[in-house]
Amino acid sequence: MKTYLVGGAVRDELLDYPVKERDWVVVGAMPDELLKLGFTQVGKDFPVFLHPQTKEEHALARTERKKGHGYTGFETHYDATVTLEEDLQRRDLTINAIARDGDGSLIDPYGGSADLTNRILRHVSDAFIEDPLRVLRVARFAARYAHLGFTVAKETLELMSEIVAQGELQYLPAERIWVETERALREQDPQVFIEVLRDCGALKALLPEVDALFGIPQKATYHPEVDTGIHVLMVLKQAALLSRKKTRREHVEINSAHHTEGPESGNSQVVFAALTHDLGKGITPTDVLPGHRGHEQAGLPLVEDVCKRFKVPNAHRQLALTVCEYHLHMHRARELRGDTLLKLLEATGALRQPERFNNYLLTCEADSRGRKGMENRDYPQADYLRQARDIANAVTVAELKASSPETQSLEGKAIGDALKKERIRRLDQLRESYRSRDTALSG
Ligand SMILES: Nc1ccn([C@@H]2O[C@H](COP(=O)(O)OP(=O)(O)OP(=O)(O)O)[C@@H](O)[C@H]2O)c(=O)n1
């Protein structure tokens, strides 16, 4: 019996990238031998065990053959005669099919080290095609390692296109698609995930609403990049960048558990909202292009469709709907009257859901910066809205009651109305104070 480190841990060690978990493959053993050594069995369909001390996963070397459609249609074969090379051959990418033995020597029969050096994501064998989930996995690895210079090999992209053309993606359960997508949205360059899916036709199959945005023009005055699909890719990049910065701050402040995905993990709620914020632009009637009046409302049912299709968690869905409906309000926050501003604060969770509100601000900032030549622009609207939130929050029932004899006796709806009126008055004051400052500055 011999044990080897395999998969992501070997790959990431060689790349000098943070290793998350270590998986092992065991050659020349049967399940009862591992059980006798104190391992516990966890795999249902194939023999995977947890080490008695480290609890790291140890799988018996196995081969796989496709039986039916989709991700689960496999026939697995394992016994003490299955070799390491056979086990590595069933794996997706050459860079994931390298093993390291106890002496530190690499076993690399499919050229994974060379592909790591040459920054290539390449399939191991034609068996790649047997697992349609790999289309999403390759796009996700491309998003993770794009900044290191990795691209997908031409012949691998061809196999991915073949999987899509055969309609195999439709057999993937919604949950599996969402798990891969959500992980991809947290990667360093989530826009690369979308680009790779588009290059092999998977975007059209999975997210036709996003695919439809490519080729749709916007007004060049606001959007020098013109193409809506290109804009969305730029917004994704900004959303990842901005949400990583925020995650780093939070990590320092509250030592939260956000960092399970490594130091560069973005916020998938923000990135998902970035992906879906302009879906309405894909159904703008052609005779009004490049204008998109009303695209926010038009996009809402499309966001709902996507969320339903992939069983998207509620927090992601809520933020995506909020951003879709209110991103333009945010961009012109300084123009809004007190009553509209208060409605916006209420609708975006400013008063009760601080996390959703912060994520809303971040996504809108990403939208503003996700335009050609505007990547480094300031976004003063975010501070303005935070100030507006603080002003609205500062008006309390106790303070209102203490302020005058008339308000002291107010109860129920009446006090609610008075609270609202006072908030609106102060928000109008905020707007006016900025206006006078602007006038003074320009005068
Ligand atoms: N559909 C899949 C899933 C997994 N694997 C193989 O199983 C290993 C472990 O899978 P997983 O833990 O999902 O991925 P990692 O490569 O460890 O990547 P990550 O860093 O994202 O966890 C992979 O390296 C790959 O060799 C595969 O070939 N095909």
The ligand as a MOL file (V3000), in Angstrom:
LIG
                    3D

  0  0  0     0  0            999 V3000
M  V30 BEGIN CTAB
M  V30 COUNTS 29 30 0 0 0
M  V30 BEGIN ATOM
M  V30 1 N -15.2130 16.9060 -11.8180 0
M  V30 2 C -14.0200 16.6410 -11.2770 0
M  V30 3 C -13.7790 16.9260 -9.9310 0
M  V30 4 C -12.5260 16.6470 -9.3950 0
M  V30 5 N -11.5650 16.0950 -10.1650 0
M  V30 6 C -10.2360 15.7460 -9.6060 0
M  V30 7 O -10.3060 15.6990 -8.1840 0
M  V30 8 C -9.3620 16.6080 -7.5860 0
M  V30 9 C -9.9780 17.2350 -6.3420 0
M  V30 10 O -11.1430 17.9300 -6.6620 0
M  V30 11 P -11.5830 19.2850 -5.9350 0
M  V30 12 O -11.2620 19.2000 -4.4880 0
M  V30 13 O -12.9630 19.6000 -6.3710 0
M  V30 14 O -10.6950 20.3830 -6.6560 0
M  V30 15 P -9.2470 20.9070 -6.4250 0
M  V30 16 O -8.4410 20.5960 -7.6420 0
M  V30 17 O -8.6780 20.4960 -5.1220 0
M  V30 18 O -9.4920 22.4650 -6.5230 0
M  V30 19 P -9.9750 23.4950 -5.4430 0
M  V30 20 O -8.6970 24.2200 -5.1170 0
M  V30 21 O -10.9350 24.3310 -6.2030 0
M  V30 22 O -10.5870 22.7390 -4.3260 0
M  V30 23 C -9.0410 17.5980 -8.7030 0
M  V30 24 O -7.7700 18.1950 -8.5410 0
M  V30 25 C -9.1080 16.7210 -9.9200 0
M  V30 26 O -7.9350 15.9570 -10.0190 0
M  V30 27 C -11.8340 15.8130 -11.5090 0
M  V30 28 O -10.9640 15.3200 -12.1990 0
M  V30 29 N -13.0560 16.0880 -12.0400 0
M  V30 END ATOM
M  V30 BEGIN BOND
M  V30 1 1 1 2
M  V30 2 1 2 3
M  V30 3 2 2 29
M  V30 4 2 3 4
M  V30 5 1 4 5
M  V30 6 1 5 6
M  V30 7 1 5 27
M  V30 8 1 6 7
M  V30 9 1 6 25
M  V30 10 1 7 8
M  V30 11 1 8 9
M  V30 12 1 8 23
M  V30 13 1 9 10
M  V30 14 1 10 11
M  V30 15 2 11 12
M  V30 16 1 11 13
M  V30 17 1 11 14
M  V30 18 1 14 15
M  V30 19 2 15 16
M  V30 20 1 15 17
M  V30 21 1 15 18
M  V30 22 1 18 19
M  V30 23 2 19 20
M  V30 24 1 19 21
M  V30 25 1 19 22
M  V30 26 1 23 24
M  V30 27 1 23 25
M  V30 28 1 25 26
M  V30 29 2 27 28
M  V30 30 1 27 29
M  V30 END BOND
M  V30 END CTAB
M  END
